[in-house]
Amino acid sequence: MSIFGKAQGTGRHEDLRFLTGQGRYVDDMAPAGALHALFLRSDHAHGVITALDLEAARDVPGVHLVLDATGLEALGVTLGMKGARLRNADGSMGAGPERPVLARDRVRFVGEAVVMIVAETMAAAQDAAELVALEVEGLPVALAVAPGGSAVHPEAPENRAYDWKIGDHAAVEAAFAAAAHRVTLEVIHNRIIVNAMEPRGCFAEWQAGRLHLCVNGQGVWNQRNELARMLGLGREAVRVTNPDVGGGFGMKAMTYPEYVCVAAAARALGQPVRWIATRGESMLTDNAGRDLVATAELAFDAGLRITGYRVNLVSNLGAYNSQFGQPIQSELFSKVLTGVYDIEAAHLRAVGVYTNTTPVDAYRGAGRPEAILTIERAMDEAARVLGVDPFELRMRNFIMDFPYRSATGELIDVGDFPRVLTRARDMADVAGFAARRDASAARGMLRGIGLATYIESILGDPEETARLVLDADGGATLYVGTQSNGQGHETTYARMVADWTGLPEHSVRIVQGDSDAIARGGGTGGSRSVTVQGTAMRATVRTMVAGFTAFLAEEWGVEEVSFDGATFGAEGSNMRLTLAEAADLARARGRADLLDISQTTTLDGRSYPNGAHIAEVEVDPETGALVMDRYTVVDDFGTLIAPDLAIGQVHGGVAQGYGQAVCEAGIYDDQGQLLAASFMDYAMPRAGDLPMFGFASEPVPSIMNPLGMKGCGEAGTVGALGAISNAVRDALAPRGVNRVDMPFTPQRIWHWLKEAEDVAF
């Protein structure tokens, strides 16, 4: 009997390999004798390159190549990288300044690559780097997340990258004019450094006129296409592969300067070249996340129904447009602008600015955590100002009728937000909170409870292809266009194929991350993988089964053959074959066409995971130290395929949300120097900081894909920021603290408490 969709637990196939040190990562796989690349980077946040002499570096024994931007261009490399651009509210295009892979004439952030050195050993490359004569004349540094300041690019007056709007401005103005109550709140979203366990890295080979780049990314096709463009090659002359990847979180989805330079060096030298970032390089140069300031305003009628919502935000793009940077805090923010609430009149104005900092792009959730944090902080503030229970205020304003078209045009197919919140409230024992708060107070502690209800929007390409090949050993090989970064795709996909075909799960092999083996794909990102890929897999299996039923009907001389998910059979006979046995017969009959099937599908629409997070924190007012004591999550992910893996994704997402909310911050000094450039200065959450999370599922299957799935990869982070922030606000409110901003470090909390105490006296 099929168990697919019955939320069965499953062990992870990948884990034994990873936990016993058998994973194969980029730095494990570089060819023997590969040369080492090193990048000399700017130590100025902004300045003009007045002198650059490479000759002494080229004379170091073991050095094969030393290149600046001019030298790279001489090798036929296009220096300008791809960067997404929005259309402004006035119809013009957002700014598109060149981002060169090696700085040309000017440097714009600390860590920007200026020179690449390729040598036989890293020691030789380091010796050569010390001999590069680089002089930079400093320029004023722009750091404010606001228009204006010293110019970063001449193409961007006031450092504006874009000025983008969505929604009905007139309807919102009318709603606010007629409102019985208005609430305004500014929300600061701190900058995050991603810090994947495995730093970025790659190696490149040039063989028989073809380039092979192996990179720890989130997909191979964008990388292939950009390398082909920038190196002047046909796409057929470029192969990109992704091996095992130690975490991506959006940060590894893009092309980076180092990959282009390493590929160009391998082509120029005819030898393999490798590069792996140090942790310090990663912190300086990996695309950062978040970094915006949003002002949210809510209008209510006399019955406390929301009649209008507007957000004005300014986001920091860093020094350049990253590959997806401009749409993150604009288009993607707008996907869930109004959260889970029935708000007919809403408007978003989003302005992006350039600063002399590392570029900013996607980080787990990419715009959706920011939007949900903003509206959930505003809802919590509204409940406090209006004197109403925060659970009740949300219940009054939930979307109740589906499908629902949001004020920004999103078609939300299904949901049951009251059911989810009620389950979360019961699981979290909200009724017992007052007693727990009193017990904390008896020990001199402050306790707060925070709620966030969220909705997510699955993003990325709705199209995906799956290819299933039945192998002679009785197993199968599945080729997929997604890329695991640790989510457990090998387990999930094998489980799905086994359930649909009757093949033993352990016999299903997964091939991913190879642009030669797989014609195209969307990679991983936007929580799309299992939903989009699974739909293509389902279509592929159905096509294969249909082909075999027709083949066997002819072989057996019967009118009809059925397949029950395990065996083919003809009614009224004892003729039975498993898929593997049918494949052997087809192979013997020369029917290879039945053994290799590929299907491409496109989803009908997005799915919308949603849920409720409830956090309880305890604060020591003497030190400002915060403990997250209890945490409850109830999610609606639609049909669950592998619940253990879904829970793991939620745990990881909440942990990353806790990191941003409580301890992480990418802070620069007034000269543009990153002050948190090592783990001595940048605080990461530890296991001991987190309680065991309570998790439950209240699924409402999506109608936008045949599997009923909604995706779960980013939802934990989307909900966590608001729940934790609101809990801290609740804990400090009795002491007169009226504003809190992430991160909630002991120093900041202690300072807010002292300020409130001083005001009181």
N, C-alpha and C positions, 0 to 999 in steps of 0.2 A: 504494500500500500504506500502511496506517495506521502512523504512527510513534508514536502516543500510548502513553505508558508506557515507551518505550524510552530514556528519559533523554537526549533530544536537547538539545544546547546551543542557545540562542536569544539574539539580541540583545534589549535592552530597548527597547520602543517609546517609553517615556516619556523616555528619556535625552536625546534631541536637544532636546526642549522644555525640560527642566530645565537642561541644560548650556549652552544658548544664551540663558538668561535669559527664556525664554518661559513659564515656569510662572506660574500664576495663583493667588496666595495671597490670604488675606483682606484684607491691607492694600493689595493691588493693586486690589481690586475694589470698595472702598467707593464709594457713589454720590457724584458731584460735589456739593460743598456740604454733605456730611455734617458734622454737629456733632461736636465732640471731647469724649469723656468722660475725666475724671480722677478718681482715687480718693484721698482723704485717708486715710491709714492710721495705725494706732496705732504709736507708738514705745515703748509700754510692753508688756511681756509679760503683765501681769496688773494690772488696776486698775478702779476704779469711775469712770465718767464723771460728774464733778461739775458740769461746765458745758459747754455747747455752743451758741454763738451764730453763726448763719449770715447775719445781715442784711447785714453789711458785704460779705461775699462776693457776695451777690445783687446788690449795687449796682455791681459792676465792669462796665464797658462790654463788651458781647459775650457776657456770661453769660446763658444762657437758663433754667437750672435748677440749684438747689442743694438736695439732699435728704439728710436723715438717715433713720434707721429709721422715725421717726414720720411723716415726709413720704411715705415710700415706702408705708407702710400706708394713708395717706390716698388714695393712687392705686389702692387695691384690690389691693395685692400681699400675698400670704402670705409672711411673712418666713422661716419655718422651712424649711430645705432637707432633702432626702431623705438619710437615712443608714441603711445596713443595720444590723440588730440580730440577734444570735445568741440562741438559747435556752440559758441557763446549765445547768450540770450538775444543779442542783436543780430545774429545770423553769421557773424564772422567766425573764423576758426580760432581755437585756442592757440597760444604761443607754441612754436615748434623750434626752439633753438637746437642747434646741433649738440649731440653728446658724443664726442670723439672717444674711441676706445683707448687712445693714449692722448693725454692733454695736449692741445694745440694752442700755443701762445699764452694761454692763461690757465690757471688752476682755480677750481671753484669749491672744493671741499677737502678737508684733511683726509688723506687716504686715496685721493684720486691718482690713478696710475699715470706715470710720466714716461718711464723707460722700462722696457722688458729686456732681461738678460737671460741667455740660454747657455748653460755650461754643463760639463760632464758631471760635476758634483755640485751640491748645494753650497758647499764651502767656497768653491771657486766663484760661484755666482755672487755670494755675499762679499767676497773680496773685491770683485769687480764693481759692485754697487757702491762701495766706499770710495771708489775712484772716479765716479761720475761727478763732474763739476756742474752742479745745478744751482742757479741763482734765481731767486724769486723776489720781486719788489712787491711788498704787501699793498693791498687795497682795502678800503673799508669793508667790513664784514656785515652782511645782512642776516639776522637771526630771528627777527620778530615774525610770529605767525599772524601777519596782518599786512595789507598792502602798504607799499612805501618803503623807505629806507634806501640804502645804497644799491645801485643797480647790479644785479647778478648777470642779466643778459640784456643787450640793447633791444632785442626783439620783444621784451616784456616790460612795458612802462609800468612803474610802480611795483614791479616784480609780479604782476598778475599773470598767471598761466592761463586762467579761464575765469569766466563769470557766467554761471549756468543756472537756469531756473526751470522748475517744473511745478505744475499745479495751477489752480485758479486763484490768482491774486485778488481779483475783485470780490469773489465770493468769500474769501478769508477776511478781507477788510470789512465786509458787511457783517460777517459773523462776530467779529470783535466789537464792532460798533454797537451791536444789539445785545452783547453778552451780559449776563447777570454777574458773572465772575470771570476774572482773568488771572492767570498765573504765569510768571516768567522765571526762567532759571537758566543760568549759564553753566555749561558742562565742559570741563577741560578733559581732553583725551590725551593722556601722556604718550610720548614716543616709546616704542618698544624695539629692542634688538632681538632678533628671532632666536639665535643661539641653538640651531639644530645640533643634535649630538654629533653628527658627522659634518665637518666643515665642507664648504664648496670645494670642488676639485674636478680635474679632467685630465685625460691624456689624448694625444692626437697622433695619427699615423698617416703617412702618404704612401700608398702602395698602388703601383700600376695605373697611375693617373687618377686615383680615387682617394678621397679623404675619409678617414674614419675618426670621429670624435666620440670618445666614451666619457660621459658626464653624469654626475649624480643629480639628475634633474627630475622634473615632474611630467615628462613627456619628451618625445624625440622630434616631432614634426616642426614645431616652431623653431627649434634649434637648427634643424636641417635647412629649413627655408631661409633663415637669416644668415647662416654660414654661406650658403650658396650665393645669396645676394651680395654679401660683403666681400667674398673672395672671388667673385666673378666666375662662379662655377655653375654648371647645370645641376639641377636638383638630383639627377640620376648619378652625379659624380660625388655625392656626399652621403655617407652613412653615419647616423647617430645612434648610439646605444645608451641605455640606462641599465646599469647593473643593480644590485641591492643598494638601497638608498637609506641612509640613517636620518630620516626626518626631512621634511620639506616645508610644510605649513604655509605654502604660497610663495615663500621667499625664493625657492629654487625653481619656480615655474618659468623664469625669464632667461634670456640670453644676457650674459655679462661680458664686460670687456676682455677678461682673461681668456675666455673660451675662443674668441676670435683671434687673439694674439697667439695663443698656443697652436691653433690650427694653422695660422699663417707661417709660423716658425717651422712646423713639421713639414709643410709643403716646400718651403724655401731650402731647408737643409736636407730633405730626403731621409730624415731620421725621426723616430718617435720622440715626442716631447711630453713631459708630465708636469703638472702643477697641483699642489694641494695647499689650501690656505692655512696659515696659522690661526689660532683663535683670535689673536689680536687683529690680524687682517680681516677676519670675518666680522668682527665687531665694528671695524671702521668702514667696511665696504659693502657688506650684505645690505640689500634693500631693507630699510627699517619699516615699521608698521605704525598705524594710527597717526598721532600728532596733529590734532585739530582742536578748534574751539567752536562750540555750537551754542547758540542762544535759542532756547525753545520757549514758545508761548502757547498756552492753551486757553481757549474760550469755552465757558460752560453756560448752559441755560439755568433757570431757577431749579430745575429738577436734577441738576448736576450731570446732564448729558453733554458730551463734548460737541460743540457746534463749529469749532474752528481750531486749526493747528498750523503754526508756521515755525519754520526753523531757518535761521541765518547762520551759516557756518563758514569758517575760513580754515583751509587745510594746508599743511606744509608738504610740498612736493620734494623738498630738498633742492639740490643744485640743478637737477635736470629732470625732464620727463623720463620716468622709467617706462618699461614696456607696457604696463597697464595703469600707470599712476593716475592720470587725469580722471578716468571713469570711477575710481574707487569711492571717493568721498563725494560723489555726485550721482551718477547713474545707479551705482550699486547701493548707495545709501538710500536712494529713493525707492528701491524695490520694496522695502519694508518700513518706509517713512512713518506710517501711521500705526505700525505694530498690529496688534490683534483687535484694534478698536474700530468701531463704525463711525468714521469721521468723513463726512461728505465734502467738507471744504478744507483743503490743506495746500500748503505752498512751501517749497524749499528753494532757497537761494544759496548756491554753493560757489565759493570763490577759492581758487587755488593760487598759492603764492610760491615763488622760488626763494630759497634761502641758501646760505653757504654751509649746507650740511649734506650728509649722505642722502641719496635719493630714497623716496618713500614709495612703497607699493603694497601689494597684497600681503596680509597676514591673517591667519586663520579666521575666516568669516568675511574679511574684505568688504567693509562698508556696512554689513548687516549688524555686527556687534555694536558698531558706533551708533547706528540709527536706533537700535533697541535700547542701548544705554541711555541715549538722549531722551526718548519718550518715557522710559520707565523711571528715570530720575524726575522728570517733569510730573508724571502721575503721582509719584510718592510725595513730591512737594505739594501738589494740589490737594491730596488727601489731608496733609498736615495743615495747610492753610485753611481749607474748607471745613475742617473738623469732622471728617468722615473716615470710616474704616477703610484702609487701602484695599482690602479684599473686596469690600462692597463697591467701592468706586469703580474698580475694574469690571466687576460683574455687570454693573449698570451699562457699561459702554462696550462690551464685547460684541463682535460681529456674531450674529445669530443665524442669518439666512445665507445659504450657499447655493450655487456659486456666487461669489461676491466680487464686484469690480471696485478696486480701491481708488482713492482720489488721484493716485499717480498711474492708474491704468493697469495694475496687476490683477489678473483673474485668479482668485483664490478658490480652488475647487471644492474642498471639503474641510471640516474641522468641527470640534466640539470643545470650545475653550472653557465653558463652565464646568464640564465634566473633568477636564484636566486639572483645573484649579481646585476644585473640591477634593479630588484625590490627593493633591499635593498638600492641601491644608490639613487633611486628616493624617496623612503620613508624617508630617512634620510636627504633629501635636501642637498646633498653634493655640489650642485651648489651654494647654499647660504652660504657655510661655510666661504668663504673669508670675506664676510660682517660681519658675526658673530665674526670672529677673530679680525677684525678691531674694532668692538664695544667693545670687551673685552680689546684690547690694549688701547683704549681711557680711560678705567677705571683703567689702570695700571696692567691688568691681562694678563696672557698667556693662549691661547686656543689651543688645539690640537685635531686632529681627528685621529682615529685609526680604521683600518679594519682588520678583520680576517675571512677568509673563512675556513670552517672546514668540515671534514667528520668523522663519527663515525662508529664503528663496533659493532653490537649487539653480545654479548658474552653469555657465559653460556651454559648449556645443551640444545641442539636443540630438545630434546624429552620432551614431557609433556603428562599427562593423565588428562582427565576430566570425572567426573561421574555425571550424571543427574538423579535424582529420582523424579518422579511425586507423590506428596503427596495427601492424601485423602481430604485435605481441598481445593483442587483446585490449589494450588501453586506447587512450585518445590524447591528442594534443590540441589544446585550445589556444588560438592566437587572439589577443585582445589589444585594443587601442588605448587602454588606460594604463596607469603606472602606479604600482604600489610604492608608498613611502613609509611603510610600516603598518598599514591599516589591516592587513590580513587578506588581501585579494586572492592569493593562491588558495587559501582555505575556502573562502566564500564561493569563488567561481567553481572550484572542484566539487563542492557540495551541491551547487545548483545543477551542474551537468550530470552528476551521479544520480540525483533525484529524478531528473527528466529522462535519463537514458537507461538506468539500471546498471551502468558500468560501475565497478568498484571505485569509490572515491579516491583511493590511493593511486589508481591507475590513470587519473586525469592529470596531465601535465600542462602547465600554464606557460605560454611564451608571451612576454611583454617587452616593451622598450627596445625595439629594433626596427629602424625605418626600412631596412631591407626586407625583413620578414613580414612586416605589416604595412600595407599600402598607405593607410592614413588612420588617424585617431585623434581624440581630443585630450589625451593625457588625464592627469588627475588635478582636481581643483573645483571649488564650488560645490562640494559634496555630490558630484555628479556620477561618480564611477560606477557603483553597483547598480544604480537605477538605470542609467543609460546603457551601460555595457550589458547588464542582465537582460534588458529588453531585446538587444541584438542577439544575445545568446539564445534566448527563448525562440526567436524567429528562426535561427539557424538550426536548432534541434528539430523544430517542427517541420522545416523543409526537408531535413535529412530523413526523419521518420516517414514523411509522405512518400519520399522516393523509395524507401525500402518496402513500404506496404504495397506499392504498385509492383515492384520487382518480385516480391514474394508471392503475390497473387498470381502472377504469370508463372512463376516457378512451380507453384503448388497446384495450379489449375483450378483456382477457386475464384468466386466473385469478389470476396471481400476479406481483407486481413486487418486485424486490429492490433493496437499496441497499448498495453496497460501501464507503461512506464518501466517495465522490466523485461517483458517478452512480447514477441509478435506471435499471433495465433490466428487460426482459422476456426470459426465457430462450427461445432459439430464434428471436429476432427481432433486428433491428438498431435497435430503438427504445431510445434512450438520451437522458437529460436530466440535466444537473446540477441541484443544488438551486435555483440562481438561475434557470435556465431553467424549471424546474417552477413556481417562484414566479410568473414572468411568465405562464405558462399559467393558473395559478389566478387571478391578478389579472384576466386577460381573461375568465375564466368567472364572475367575481363571487364567488369563494370566498375572501373576506377572512379567514374563520375559520381558514384554513390558514396564514396569514402571521403570526399573532400568537399565540404559545403561551406559557403560563405554567404552571409546576409547582412545588409545594412538597413538600419531602422532609424526613424526620427520620432522623437516623442511628440505627442500632441500638444503638450504644454508643460509648464513648470509644475513642480510639486512644492508643497509648503510645510515642512516640518514645523512643529510648534510645541510649546510646553510651558511649564512653570517651575521656577527655581525659588527655593526658600532657604536663606542663610541665617544662621545665628552666630553672632560674634560676642566675645567678651573682651573688654578693654580695661587695662590697669591704669587708672588716672594718675598714678604716681610716676609711671614711666612712659606711658603712651603705648605700651606693648599690646598687640592685638592677637587674639587667638580665635580662629574659626572653629567653633565648638560643634556645630551641627550643620548638615547640608542635605537638602532633599531635592530631588529632581523627578518630575513626572513629564514624560515626553510622549508625543504622538509622532512616531516615525512611519506610520502606516504599517504595511506588512513587514514583519521582521524575519530576516532569513537566518541570521546567526546572532542571536541576542547577546551572547557573551562578548562578541566583537563589538556590537553596538554599545554595550555598557563600557567597554574599554575606551571607545571613542569619546563617550560622555565624560568619563573620568579624566582623560587627557585634556579635553577641552575645558573642563572646570578648573583643572590645575593651571592651565595657561591663563584663564581668566583671573584666577587668584593672583598669579604672578603680576599681571598688569595692575590689578586693583590694589595690591598690598605692597609690593616690593620693587617692581621693575621700573626703571626710568632711564632713557637715553638722554643725558643732560650735557649740554655744551657750555663752555665758559664764554665770556664776551669776545674772545678772539676766535671762536669757532673750533676750539679744541674739545674733543669728546672727553668728558671727565670720568665716564664709566666705560673704560676701554679694556677691562679685564674682569675676571671673576673676583678679584680683590675689591672691586668697586661697584660692579653691577650685580645686584642681588637676584638670585633665582630661587624659586620655591623649592622646598625640600619635602620629602615624604612626611617627615614629622610635623610639618606645618598644616597638614590637611587631615580632617577626620575621614572616617569611612563614609562614603556618600550613600544615602538612600536613593534607590532608583526604582521606578515603576513605569510601565508602558500602558497608555490608554489609546490604542491605535484606531484611527479612522482611515481606512485604505484610500489612497489617492485614486482618482478616476482619470488621471492624466497619463498613466502608463499601465500596461496590462498586468504588471506585477503588484500594483497597489502600493509601491514603495515611496518613501519621501526623502531618504538620505539622512545621514546622521553625523557626518564627519566634523562639522563645524558648530553644531548646535550647542554643545557644552559651553563654548566660549561666548556664543551669542547671548545666552541667558545669564551667565555668571557675573558679568560686570555690573549689571544693574542690581542683582540680588545682594551682592557683597557691599556695593556702595550704599544702598538703602539701609542695610543693616548697620553700617558704621554711622550713618546719619542718625538713625534711631537711637543708637547707644549714646551718642554725644548730645542729643537734643536736650535732655533734662539738665545738662550743665550749661545751657545757653549757647551752644555751638550751632550756628545757623547755616554754615556752609562748610562742605567737605569736598575735597578734590583728590582724585587718585594721584599718586600712590599713597596708601594709608600707612606710612612708615611711623615708627614710634616717635621720632623727632617731630614730625608734622602734627600728629595727634596731640602730643604733649603741648606743643606750641598753641594749637587751637584752644585747648582747655585753659591754658594760662591766659590767653587773650580774653576769653569769655569771663574768666574769674576777675581779671582786671577791670573789665567793663562793669561787672556786677558790683564792684566796690568803688 
